[in-house]
């Protein structure tokens, strides 16, 4: 239910109750009218005559009736009279004073400190909670700084490790290349040696073969007159001549 | 009292209540006394209820909110404004006084009770005399007897020639009139409020019996006045309390 509806319902209920309970506003059932009526009724019951008859008798000059009427009018006046409302009543002073003193005592000793202590406890609690929160914040900041420092260290360390790895990789590569080059040179040298030996061998083989062939050919030409040694020398000389050319 | 054919109860019948218990003795208990008891019970109930609430939780709610607002109000708007931090020792006294006066005023508009206990002179007069004793004792204690008299009767900063006029006025106002003005202000306001409410209630009832429609206007006024009297109840309790603080503060610090 909305606040305004609630407030209006409350106001309506209050308004109705103001009228419904209005009767006790008058301290007693007695009013000036009822007081007058009771006085007249009492007079009529006691004397046996009506007020009207008394007034008539007084108007006719009856002294007793006049006196009676005066007394009655004084009683009517009394109905309108009120005691001074500014004067305090003794019973109200006694009970009011006692009530206030007892209330003051109870409040001073028990009730007020209960509330005040509660309020102070809350203030203290909030203060300590705030202090704790501040401390927690400071701690968290310290931890953060520490973590950040550690992170920076870790980064430096990682960079160093990567650098080292790169350097050793470079080293390994250089070594490998150098070794490969050395091995290749060695292999080439060996191959060259072998080739040279084979060439020398081949030349020797060819020389001997050619000399054989030449001798054979010469033998056929000259009819085999030349001995073996002479032939060889001849061929050798020929080959020498050829190579020197 | 017949006014315009209205049956208006005599004034004394609106304020003087017959004894319910111990009838005829000086300890007679009537409606006014029962309202005093009710105000004591309401104040204690409020504060003990609030105190109990703190045992469960320090977060204020319900009754503890009301009690706290009251205490804060007296502390900030009454004591700190009039007496300064020195006056904080009077906080329990002034808080008690405020709530007791408020609860015995507010019964003026509570259906079924509809009578302000402070429209009887007993409590306004007693409390005013108590305040008179307190501020005089505080004055003598903090300034010495002659110092207090001197500062009260010869306020500093006034041209000497004017003391001829000022001193008798101060004498009467500080030592004689103050308690009575304090008491009568509260009492008269509550009397007037009660009379207003009764007047409009009687008018409404009478016009309802004769015309029905004619009752609308006085009824509207009755509702309006009921709201107004709630304000007056709180305001008079506040005025009584703050004047008490002003008087005690004046005795503590004559320079102000």
Interface residues (C-beta under 8 A of the other chain):
Chain A: X11 X14 X15 X17 X18 X19 X20 X21 X22 X24 X25 X26 X27 X28 X30 X31 X32 X33 X35 X79 X80 X82 X83 X85 X86 X87 X88 X89 X90 X91 X92 X93 X94 X95 X96 X97 X99 X100 X102 X103 X104 X106 X107 X108 X110 X111 X112 X114 X115 X116 X117 X118 X119 X121 X122 X125
Chain B: X1 X2 X7 X8 X9 X10 X11 X12 X13 X14 X15 X16 X17 X18 X19 X25 X26 X27 X28 X29 X30 X31 X32 X33 X36 X37 X39 X40 X43 X44 X47 X48 X50 X51 X52 X53 X54 X58 X59 X60 X64 X67 X68 X71 X91 X92 X93 X95 X96 X100 X109 X111 X112 X113 X114 X115 X117 X120 X121 X122 X123 X125 X126 X127 X184 X187 X191 X194 X197 X198 X201 X204 X205 X219 X222 X223 X226
